[in-house]
Amino acid sequence: LETYPVMLMLLFIGGLKHPVVSAASSVIWSLGRIAFANGYATGDPEKRTRGSFLYVGLLTLLGTTASTALSIAGVLRL
């Protein structure tokens, strides 16, 4: 739940201009959270890193949000 509110806001804002990329990124984030939870449940700290690919989805959402914000501000024309 630590990154869930952040992911939702990035999905909402980034999805205004890039809905397909944002949706795919949120799926990657969700799968990463599932992999992390499964690794966490084993009790072995090494297995928690299996879900670290969730940050690929989160950083992509950050990029789509930045693109949307810059487009709204008139700085970026895509």
Backbone as JSON Lines, residues from 0, in Angstrom:
{"i":0,"aa":"L","n":[0.8,-1.2,0.0],"ca":[0.0,0.0,0.0],"c":[0.85,1.26,0.0]}
{"i":1,"aa":"E","n":[2.15,1.12,0.11],"ca":[3.01,2.29,0.19],"c":[3.01,3.11,-1.1]}
{"i":2,"aa":"T","n":[3.03,2.44,-2.23],"ca":[3.1,3.16,-3.52],"c":[1.76,3.17,-4.26]}
{"i":3,"aa":"Y","n":[0.73,2.57,-3.66],"ca":[-0.56,2.49,-4.34],"c":[-1.18,3.86,-4.62]}
{"i":4,"aa":"P","n":[-1.27,4.78,-3.66],"ca":[-1.85,6.09,-3.97],"c":[-1.05,6.85,-5.02]}
{"i":5,"aa":"V","n":[0.26,6.73,-4.97],"ca":[1.11,7.4,-5.96],"c":[0.83,6.83,-7.34]}
{"i":6,"aa":"M","n":[0.76,5.49,-7.42],"ca":[0.5,4.85,-8.71],"c":[-0.86,5.27,-9.27]}
{"i":7,"aa":"L","n":[-1.87,5.36,-8.41],"ca":[-3.19,5.75,-8.89],"c":[-3.21,7.18,-9.45]}
{"i":8,"aa":"M","n":[-2.54,8.1,-8.79],"ca":[-2.5,9.47,-9.29],"c":[-1.7,9.57,-10.59]}
{"i":9,"aa":"L","n":[-0.58,8.84,-10.66],"ca":[0.2,8.83,-11.9],"c":[-0.61,8.2,-13.03]}
{"i":10,"aa":"L","n":[-1.35,7.15,-12.73],"ca":[-2.2,6.5,-13.74],"c":[-3.29,7.45,-14.21]}
{"i":11,"aa":"F","n":[-3.92,8.16,-13.29],"ca":[-4.99,9.09,-13.66],"c":[-4.47,10.23,-14.53]}
{"i":12,"aa":"I","n":[-3.39,10.86,-14.11],"ca":[-2.88,12.02,-14.85],"c":[-2.22,11.59,-16.16]}
{"i":13,"aa":"G","n":[-1.38,10.56,-16.1],"ca":[-0.71,10.09,-17.31],"c":[-1.67,9.49,-18.32]}
{"i":14,"aa":"G","n":[-2.76,8.9,-17.81],"ca":[-3.75,8.29,-18.69],"c":[-4.58,9.29,-19.47]}
{"i":15,"aa":"L","n":[-4.54,10.55,-19.1],"ca":[-5.27,11.56,-19.86],"c":[-4.72,11.7,-21.28]}
{"i":16,"aa":"K","n":[-3.43,11.59,-21.43],"ca":[-2.81,11.76,-22.74],"c":[-2.29,10.44,-23.32]}
{"i":17,"aa":"H","n":[-1.87,9.52,-22.46],"ca":[-1.28,8.25,-22.89],"c":[-2.02,7.08,-22.23]}
{"i":18,"aa":"P","n":[-3.27,6.82,-22.61],"ca":[-4.05,5.81,-21.9],"c":[-3.53,4.38,-22.06]}
{"i":19,"aa":"V","n":[-3.07,4.01,-23.23],"ca":[-2.62,2.64,-23.46],"c":[-1.31,2.36,-22.73]}
{"i":20,"aa":"V","n":[-0.36,3.28,-22.83],"ca":[0.92,3.11,-22.15],"c":[0.71,3.11,-20.64]}
{"i":21,"aa":"S","n":[-0.15,3.97,-20.15],"ca":[-0.41,4.03,-18.72],"c":[-1.08,2.75,-18.22]}
{"i":22,"aa":"A","n":[-2.01,2.23,-18.98],"ca":[-2.67,0.98,-18.58],"c":[-1.68,-0.18,-18.56]}
{"i":23,"aa":"A","n":[-0.83,-0.27,-19.58],"ca":[0.17,-1.34,-19.61],"c":[1.15,-1.2,-18.46]}
{"i":24,"aa":"S","n":[1.52,0.01,-18.13],"ca":[2.44,0.25,-17.02],"c":[1.81,-0.13,-15.68]}
{"i":25,"aa":"S","n":[0.53,0.12,-15.54],"ca":[-0.14,-0.26,-14.29],"c":[-0.25,-1.78,-14.16]}
{"i":26,"aa":"V","n":[-0.37,-2.48,-15.27],"ca":[-0.38,-3.95,-15.23],"c":[1.0,-4.45,-14.79]}
{"i":27,"aa":"I","n":[2.07,-3.86,-15.33],"ca":[3.42,-4.23,-14.91],"c":[3.6,-3.97,-13.42]}
{"i":28,"aa":"W","n":[3.14,-2.82,-12.95],"ca":[3.23,-2.5,-11.52],"c":[2.47,-3.52,-10.69]}
{"i":29,"aa":"S","n":[1.27,-3.89,-11.12],"ca":[0.45,-4.85,-10.37],"c":[1.12,-6.21,-10.31]}
{"i":30,"aa":"L","n":[1.66,-6.66,-11.42],"ca":[2.35,-7.95,-11.43],"c":[3.58,-7.92,-10.54]}
{"i":31,"aa":"G","n":[4.27,-6.8,-10.53],"ca":[5.42,-6.65,-9.65],"c":[5.02,-6.7,-8.19]}
{"i":32,"aa":"R","n":[3.9,-6.07,-7.84],"ca":[3.44,-6.13,-6.45],"c":[3.04,-7.55,-6.05]}
{"i":33,"aa":"I","n":[2.46,-8.29,-6.98],"ca":[2.1,-9.69,-6.69],"c":[3.36,-10.51,-6.47]}
{"i":34,"aa":"A","n":[4.35,-10.33,-7.34],"ca":[5.61,-11.06,-7.19],"c":[6.3,-10.69,-5.88]}
{"i":35,"aa":"F","n":[6.27,-9.41,-5.52],"ca":[6.86,-8.98,-4.26],"c":[6.14,-9.62,-3.08]}
{"i":36,"aa":"A","n":[4.8,-9.62,-3.1],"ca":[4.02,-10.18,-1.99],"c":[4.28,-11.68,-1.84]}
{"i":37,"aa":"N","n":[4.37,-12.38,-2.96],"ca":[4.67,-13.81,-2.9],"c":[6.06,-14.06,-2.32]}
{"i":38,"aa":"G","n":[7.02,-13.27,-2.71],"ca":[8.37,-13.4,-2.17],"c":[8.42,-13.02,-0.7]}
{"i":39,"aa":"Y","n":[7.68,-12.01,-0.32],"ca":[7.65,-11.55,1.07],"c":[7.04,-12.61,1.97]}
{"i":40,"aa":"A","n":[6.03,-13.32,1.46],"ca":[5.34,-14.33,2.25],"c":[6.22,-15.53,2.57]}
{"i":41,"aa":"T","n":[7.27,-15.75,1.8],"ca":[8.15,-16.89,2.08],"c":[9.0,-16.68,3.32]}
{"i":42,"aa":"G","n":[9.23,-15.43,3.7],"ca":[10.06,-15.14,4.85],"c":[11.54,-15.01,4.52]}
{"i":43,"aa":"D","n":[11.9,-15.29,3.28],"ca":[13.3,-15.17,2.85],"c":[13.51,-13.78,2.25]}
{"i":44,"aa":"P","n":[14.36,-12.95,2.83],"ca":[14.55,-11.58,2.33],"c":[15.06,-11.53,0.88]}
{"i":45,"aa":"E","n":[15.77,-12.53,0.44],"ca":[16.28,-12.53,-0.94],"c":[15.16,-12.64,-1.97]}
{"i":46,"aa":"K","n":[14.08,-13.27,-1.62],"ca":[12.98,-13.48,-2.56],"c":[12.09,-12.26,-2.73]}
{"i":47,"aa":"R","n":[12.27,-11.24,-1.89],"ca":[11.49,-10.01,-2.02],"c":[11.87,-9.22,-3.26]}
{"i":48,"aa":"T","n":[13.08,-9.38,-3.71],"ca":[13.55,-8.6,-4.86],"c":[12.98,-9.1,-6.18]}
{"i":49,"aa":"R","n":[12.28,-10.19,-6.18],"ca":[11.69,-10.71,-7.43],"c":[10.66,-9.74,-8.01]}
{"i":50,"aa":"G","n":[10.06,-8.94,-7.19],"ca":[9.05,-7.99,-7.66],"c":[9.59,-6.62,-7.96]}
{"i":51,"aa":"S","n":[10.91,-6.48,-8.02],"ca":[11.49,-5.15,-8.21],"c":[11.2,-4.56,-9.59]}
{"i":52,"aa":"F","n":[10.72,-5.38,-10.52],"ca":[10.38,-4.85,-11.85],"c":[9.16,-3.95,-11.8]}
{"i":53,"aa":"L","n":[8.48,-3.89,-10.66],"ca":[7.33,-2.99,-10.54],"c":[7.75,-1.54,-10.75]}
{"i":54,"aa":"Y","n":[9.02,-1.23,-10.46],"ca":[9.48,0.15,-10.63],"c":[9.6,0.54,-12.11]}
{"i":55,"aa":"V","n":[9.69,-0.44,-13.0],"ca":[9.66,-0.14,-14.43],"c":[8.29,0.47,-14.77]}
{"i":56,"aa":"G","n":[7.24,-0.15,-14.28],"ca":[5.9,0.38,-14.5],"c":[5.69,1.72,-13.83]}
{"i":57,"aa":"L","n":[6.21,1.86,-12.62],"ca":[6.03,3.12,-11.89],"c":[6.79,4.27,-12.56]}
{"i":58,"aa":"L","n":[8.0,4.01,-13.01],"ca":[8.77,5.06,-13.68],"c":[8.18,5.41,-15.05]}
{"i":59,"aa":"T","n":[7.61,4.43,-15.73],"ca":[6.93,4.72,-16.99],"c":[5.71,5.6,-16.74]}
{"i":60,"aa":"L","n":[4.97,5.3,-15.68],"ca":[3.84,6.16,-15.33],"c":[4.3,7.57,-14.98]}
{"i":61,"aa":"L","n":[5.43,7.68,-14.33],"ca":[5.98,9.0,-14.02],"c":[6.29,9.76,-15.31]}
{"i":62,"aa":"G","n":[6.82,9.05,-16.31],"ca":[7.12,9.68,-17.59],"c":[5.87,10.13,-18.33]}
{"i":63,"aa":"T","n":[4.81,9.3,-18.31],"ca":[3.58,9.7,-18.98],"c":[2.93,10.88,-18.26]}
{"i":64,"aa":"T","n":[3.05,10.93,-16.94],"ca":[2.52,12.05,-16.18],"c":[3.28,13.34,-16.48]}
{"i":65,"aa":"A","n":[4.59,13.24,-16.56],"ca":[5.41,14.41,-16.9],"c":[5.06,14.91,-18.29]}
{"i":66,"aa":"S","n":[4.89,13.99,-19.24],"ca":[4.52,14.37,-20.6],"c":[3.17,15.07,-20.63]}
{"i":67,"aa":"T","n":[2.21,14.54,-19.88],"ca":[0.89,15.16,-19.82],"c":[0.97,16.55,-19.2]}
{"i":68,"aa":"A","n":[1.7,16.67,-18.11],"ca":[1.82,17.97,-17.43],"c":[2.5,19.0,-18.32]}
{"i":69,"aa":"L","n":[3.56,18.59,-19.02],"ca":[4.25,19.52,-19.91],"c":[3.39,19.91,-21.09]}
{"i":70,"aa":"S","n":[2.57,18.98,-21.57],"ca":[1.67,19.3,-22.67],"c":[0.59,20.29,-22.23]}
{"i":71,"aa":"I","n":[0.07,20.09,-21.03],"ca":[-0.95,21.02,-20.51],"c":[-0.36,22.41,-20.31]}
{"i":72,"aa":"A","n":[0.9,22.46,-19.86],"ca":[1.57,23.74,-19.63],"c":[1.98,24.4,-20.92]}
{"i":73,"aa":"G","n":[1.92,23.7,-22.03],"ca":[2.28,24.27,-23.32],"c":[3.77,24.22,-23.64]}
{"i":74,"aa":"V","n":[4.52,23.51,-22.83],"ca":[5.96,23.4,-23.04],"c":[6.29,22.34,-24.08]}
{"i":75,"aa":"L","n":[5.51,21.27,-24.09],"ca":[5.79,20.12,-24.95],"c":[4.62,19.93,-25.91]}
{"i":76,"aa":"R","n":[4.92,19.75,-27.17],"ca":[3.9,19.5,-28.18],"c":[4.12,18.11,-28.77]}
{"i":77,"aa":"L","n":[3.25,17.16,-28.42],"ca":[3.33,15.8,-28.98],"c":[2.07,15.46,-29.72]}
